[in-house]
Amino acid sequence: MSKDKKKPAKTNASRLLDRLSISYELYEYDSSGEFHNGEEVAATLGVAPAQVFKTLVTVSPHGEHRVCVIPVAANLDLKKAARHFSDKDLHMLPLKELTDVTGYIKGGCSPLGMKKAFPTVLDLSCLSQAEIYVSAGRRGLQLKLQPADLLKAAAADTADITEDPA
């Protein structure tokens, strides 16, 4: 008798996509032990790092939260992101506040299904990919979907928000 592979549990992010009738796939990987960075996640999934995006939460001078979604191998340019959101500047949300603000933990923060919807921007590079991966809302679980679908689900837009290569 063979064991059937268990389907990953639904998350707030996947439930949101279901409500919006947006097509996606869930990919689960072993997240036990040491924390995996995004480039390791891309290798585990067998895809280019340019297809895997990380979710970063920033704070404006007025205490408003902004969500930036960028390729895992890239660095966020806080000045570009601030300009996009028409803020004077932005700083990264302190890690100790991540769960209280978003409902997610480091390594499992999704741009979808946060406690509250925040203004969100995806790096423009997402449009050059047929499909991208983002966290499904827990470590070890990724969503694969089309960039246009993520933009719709997150009510996001795109902008060049990463640091220019040296």
C-alpha positions, 0 to 999 in steps of 0.5 A: 500500500503506497502512501499518498503525498499529503497536500500542504495546508491552506494559508491566508495567502492561498485562501485569498487566491482561492476567493479571487479564483486566481490559479496558483500552485503550492510548493512545499520544501523542508524548512526544518533546521537552519533558516534558508535564504531566498537563493537557497529556496530557488535552488531547492525549487530548481528555478532561477533566483530571478523567479523567486521574490521576497517580501519586505515590510518598510515603515514611512516617517508617519509610521505607515507600513509599505510592502516591497516584493523583490527578487531574492538575490536583489537588494531593496533601494529604500530611496527608490521605494520611498519615491514610489510611495511618495514618502520622504524616506522609508526604513525597514520594519524591525524584525521583532514587529513583523509578526504583530504587523503582518501575522507572518514570521521571517522566512514566511512573510507573504505579500498576500493575506497579511493582517491588514492590506498595506500599499504594495509594490513589486519590482518591475523585473517580475514582468519579465517572468512568466511565473514567479514564486512568493511565500505562501505565508509560512516557512517551507511553502511557496506559491507559484503564480503569474505576476499579473495575478499576484499584482491583482491579488495584492492590489499592487503595482510595479516600479524599479525598487531594487539597487542598481548592479555595481 
